[in-house]
Amino acid sequence: MFSHHRLLIVSGKGGVGKSSVAAAIAIGLADQGKRVLLAETENRQAIAALFGRGPLGYQEKLLLRRESGGEVHGIAIDPAGALLDYLDMFYKLRSAGSILERIGAVSFISNVAPGLRDILLTGKACEAVRRKSGDTWAYDVVVLDAPPTGRITRFLNVTAEVVGIVKVGPIKQQANWVSEVLHSDQTGILLVTTPEEMPIRETIEASNQLREMKFRLAGVIVNMVAPDQLTKEEAISLESPSAVDLLEGPTELVEPLMAFAKAEQLLRATQSDQLRPLQTLDTEMIELPKLGNSLDLLRVTDLAKRLTS
């Protein structure tokens, strides 16, 4: 699904677990010996929490080193840091940028020109993709924990967003450069959903919009899926009136277990029905199980193994 990509952009409706999936992808790639940058853009510090670390800043930080030699580095990309980078890169004015930050100009720019804000954020991720250390890439893969699906098309459509701001100059040049990276065949968008009606509907809408804008959909990851623990024959046998009699044990134990098994089977069948519309997207789809109400690094690592197996 994502073996040849150098930039993976992960999006999904709020609450579907896109940050944990992004972290799992990064760990899975590191297990393959790759050096990975895991970046977030919404200042939620979700990545830091998953890795059991303190808050991430704009400086890249090593989060994990694997036996394979692969590494996961983390960064929280914020508009202020990205603006300082931009001013330094194009105008050699990092000190002026620091002054702008102190007087609140960064917040002003973000509010007046949100398109510029997104160019700065995506620009930092694209810079990490293109950055070299000697003759090799600084990172083999950049995994971007992007905004939710309701905002992802505007977030990525940097060229269109900047047209209303400037026609020429460094900002326009950066927008074109960022757009080139985002539309590259080495960039893929992964949409995360859960087996529920609203997230699936939003996933389909986002997929159609992204494809209309010529972005490449790498696949859909369905998170928190109920496990299919029974064979077809076992599921049918549950419906038999005599099913309880076939099990050994006290009735007060057997009956609740049977009720639980039937409920789980019904949930799985319902989820399968909900997932059917995703087949119209004609893209690879991976299902991940629900591993509990809260995720830690151990569980995210389990998801990583499932994603890359």
C-alpha positions as a printed Julia matrix, in Angstrom:
309×3 Matrix{Float64}:
   0.0     0.0    0.0
   2.77    2.46   0.8
   6.09    0.74   0.19
   7.28    3.12  -2.57
   6.04    6.42  -1.13
   8.28    9.12   0.31
   5.42   11.28   1.62
   2.36    9.7    3.2
  -0.45   12.05   4.2
  -2.86   10.56   6.73
  -6.33   12.07   7.17
  -9.68   10.99   8.56
 -12.76   12.24  10.33
 -12.18   13.29  13.92
 -12.3    10.37  16.33
 -11.35    7.6   13.88
  -7.8     7.25  15.23
  -5.84    8.82  12.38
  -2.97    9.85  14.67
  -2.52    6.33  16.04
  -2.64    4.94  12.5
  -0.05    7.51  11.34
   2.18    6.48  14.25
   1.68    2.79  13.42
   2.66    3.42   9.79
   5.83    5.21  10.92
   6.79    2.37  13.26
   6.06   -0.24  10.6
   8.32    1.55   8.11
  11.06    1.91  10.74
  10.84   -1.84  11.35
  11.76   -2.2    7.67
  14.95   -0.25   8.34
  13.72    3.13   7.16
  14.4     6.52   8.7
  10.99    8.13   9.16
   9.81   11.61  10.13
   6.38   11.59  11.78
   4.89   15.1   11.66
   1.7    16.57  13.06
   0.12   19.9   12.13
  -2.69   20.55  14.6
  -0.7    21.03  17.83
  -2.68   18.32  19.63
   0.5    16.55  20.82
  -1.14   13.22  19.95
   2.14   11.79  18.69
   4.03   12.67  21.86
   1.35   11.01  23.97
   1.42    7.8   21.91
   5.2     7.53  22.25
   5.14    8.42  25.94
   7.2    11.56  25.38
   6.94   15.16  26.43
   5.43   17.73  24.06
   7.02   17.89  20.62
   8.26   21.18  19.25
   9.36   22.46  15.87
  12.76   20.83  16.24
  12.85   17.23  15.01
  13.35   14.73  17.82
  14.24   11.03  17.83
  11.27    9.08  19.2
  12.19    5.48  18.52
  15.06    3.35  17.23
  14.3    -0.2   16.04
  16.46   -3.34  15.88
  16.35   -3.07  12.09
  18.28    0.19  12.33
  15.21    2.18  11.36
  14.22    5.28  13.28
  11.12    7.35  13.95
  11.67   11.07  14.46
   8.88   13.44  15.44
   7.99   17.09  14.89
   5.0    19.31  15.63
   4.85   21.7   12.67
   3.43   25.06  13.68
   2.88   28.19  11.57
   5.29   30.28  13.63
   8.23   27.94  13.16
   7.38   27.41   9.5
   7.2    31.19   8.93
  10.66   31.63  10.47
  11.99   28.93   8.15
  10.3    30.6    5.18
  11.72   34.05   5.95
  15.17   32.57   6.46
  15.04   30.45   3.3
  13.87   33.18   0.91
  14.93   36.43   2.57
  17.59   35.53   5.2
  15.37   37.3    7.74
  15.08   34.8   10.61
  15.68   37.57  13.18
  12.88   39.65  11.67
  10.65   36.6   11.85
  11.31   36.31  15.57
  10.17   39.91  16.01
   7.01   39.22  13.99
   6.3    36.23  16.2
   6.65   38.28  19.39
   4.24   40.98  18.22
   1.61   38.46  17.17
   2.0    38.85  13.41
   1.97   35.08  12.87
  -1.52   34.76  14.32
  -2.61   37.76  12.27
  -1.3    36.19   9.05
  -2.99   32.88   9.88
  -6.34   34.57  10.41
  -6.19   36.94   7.44
  -4.66   34.46   4.99
  -5.37   30.87   6.09
  -4.18   29.68   2.69
  -0.73   31.03   3.48
  -0.8    29.2    6.8
  -1.38   25.89   5.02
   1.39   26.62   2.52
   3.79   27.11   5.43
   2.69   23.86   7.11
   2.74   21.68   4.01
   5.91   23.41   2.89
   7.78   22.21   5.96
   6.71   18.6    5.34
   7.74   18.86   1.69
  11.07   20.41   2.67
  11.75   17.37   4.88
  10.94   15.09   1.92
  13.42   16.91  -0.34
  16.13   17.48   2.28
  19.41   15.64   1.81
  22.14   14.58   4.2
  25.19   14.25   2.0
  24.24   12.11  -0.98
  21.23   10.47   0.68
  17.79   11.65   1.74
  17.6    12.92   5.3
  14.43   10.81   5.66
  13.33    7.83   3.63
   9.68    8.61   4.35
   7.74   11.51   5.87
   4.41   10.56   7.46
   2.17   13.6    7.9
  -0.65   13.44  10.44
  -2.77   15.92   8.5
  -6.0    17.81   9.31
  -9.29   15.86   9.23
 -11.09   14.96   6.01
 -13.42   17.95   6.29
 -10.43   20.25   5.71
  -7.93   18.06   3.87
  -8.7    19.2    0.31
  -8.26   22.88   1.13
  -5.15   22.08   3.18
  -3.5    20.33   0.24
  -4.74   22.58  -2.56
  -2.03   25.15  -1.89
  -1.71   26.46  -5.44
  -5.39   27.42  -5.7
  -5.39   28.9   -2.21
  -2.44   31.18  -2.9
  -3.83   32.63  -6.17
  -5.98   35.07  -4.25
  -3.02   36.21  -2.18
  -0.13   36.76  -4.6
   0.53   36.34  -8.32
   4.34   36.29  -8.37
   7.3    36.15  -6.02
   8.72   33.7   -3.46
   5.34   32.79  -1.93
   4.0    31.81  -5.35
   7.24   29.93  -6.06
   6.94   28.0   -2.82
   3.29   27.18  -3.52
   4.23   25.77  -6.92
   7.11   23.79  -5.43
   4.93   22.38  -2.64
   2.2    21.49  -5.14
   4.77   19.62  -7.24
   5.75   17.47  -4.24
   2.14   16.87  -3.18
   1.17   15.71  -6.68
   4.25   13.52  -7.11
   3.78    9.8   -7.73
   5.85    9.27  -4.56
   3.2    11.02  -2.48
   0.12    9.14  -1.35
  -2.91   10.0    0.76
  -4.24    7.47   3.24
  -7.78    7.99   4.51
  -8.64    6.5    7.88
 -12.22    5.62   8.78
 -14.18    3.46  11.16
 -16.98    1.05  10.14
 -19.67    3.67  10.77
 -21.96    5.55   8.4
 -20.76    9.14   8.89
 -16.99    8.5    8.77
 -17.44    6.27   5.71
 -19.55    8.89   3.93
 -16.94   11.56   4.69
 -14.16    9.26   3.48
 -15.9     8.68   0.15
 -16.55   12.4   -0.32
 -12.94   13.29   0.5
 -11.63   10.57  -1.83
 -13.7    11.85  -4.74
 -12.64   15.45  -4.13
  -8.95   14.53  -3.85
  -9.04   12.54  -7.06
 -10.75   15.41  -8.88
  -7.81   17.56  -7.78
  -5.35   14.94  -9.16
  -4.03   13.78  -5.79
  -3.11   10.1   -5.46
  -5.08    7.98  -3.0
  -2.78    5.33  -1.53
  -5.57    3.47   0.22
  -8.19    3.39   2.95
  -7.55    2.06   6.45
 -10.61    0.95   8.39
  -9.81    1.27  12.08
 -11.53   -0.24  15.14
 -13.13   -3.17  13.3
 -14.82   -5.86  15.39
 -12.84   -9.11  15.06
 -14.37  -11.87  12.96
 -13.73  -14.66  15.46
 -16.23  -17.27  14.24
 -16.21  -19.38  11.11
 -19.28  -19.28   8.87
 -20.38  -22.67  10.23
 -19.97  -21.51  13.84
 -21.97  -18.36  13.15
 -24.81  -20.42  11.67
 -24.77  -22.81  14.63
 -25.32  -19.88  17.0
 -28.76  -19.41  15.5
 -29.82  -22.95  16.41
 -32.31  -23.11  19.33
 -30.31  -26.0   20.74
 -26.95  -24.21  20.56
 -26.84  -23.71  24.34
 -27.39  -27.43  24.89
 -24.32  -28.25  22.8
 -22.0   -26.44  25.21
 -20.84  -27.95  28.45
 -21.0   -25.93  31.63
 -23.45  -24.3   34.01
 -26.37  -22.59  32.26
 -25.72  -19.34  34.13
 -22.3   -19.19  32.45
 -23.13  -20.61  29.04
 -26.14  -18.4   28.3
 -24.32  -15.06  28.83
 -21.42  -16.31  26.71
 -23.8   -17.29  23.93
 -25.51  -13.9   24.12
 -22.14  -12.15  23.92
 -21.06  -14.24  20.92
 -24.31  -13.46  19.1
 -23.95   -9.74  19.82
 -20.38   -9.74  18.51
 -21.43  -11.61  15.38
 -24.28   -9.15  14.79
 -21.86   -6.22  15.21
 -19.46   -7.74  12.7
 -22.26   -8.32  10.19
 -23.49   -4.74  10.64
 -19.99   -3.36  10.12
 -19.54   -5.44   6.97
 -22.7    -3.88   5.57
 -21.48   -0.4    6.49
 -18.15   -0.99   4.73
 -19.67   -2.08   1.42
 -19.85    1.46  -0.09
 -16.06    1.77   0.26
 -15.65   -0.84  -2.47
 -16.71    1.82  -4.99
 -13.45    3.68  -4.35
 -11.42    1.03  -6.2
  -8.44    1.31  -3.87
  -6.63   -0.96  -1.45
  -8.31   -1.3    1.94
  -6.84   -2.59   5.2
  -8.86   -3.4    8.31
  -7.42   -2.89  11.78
  -9.03   -4.3   14.94
 -10.07   -2.3   17.94
  -7.4    -2.94  20.55
  -9.0    -1.24  23.53
 -10.35    2.11  24.61
  -6.9     3.65  24.95
  -3.72    3.15  22.95
  -0.13    3.05  24.13
   3.11    2.36  22.27
   2.75   -1.41  22.68
  -0.68   -1.44  21.04
   0.37    0.96  18.3
   3.31   -1.36  17.58
   0.8    -4.21  17.24
  -1.1    -2.12  14.67
   2.2    -1.48  12.86
   2.81   -5.21  12.46
  -0.68   -5.7   11.07
  -0.25   -2.84   8.6
   3.05   -4.09   7.21
   2.46   -7.86   7.35
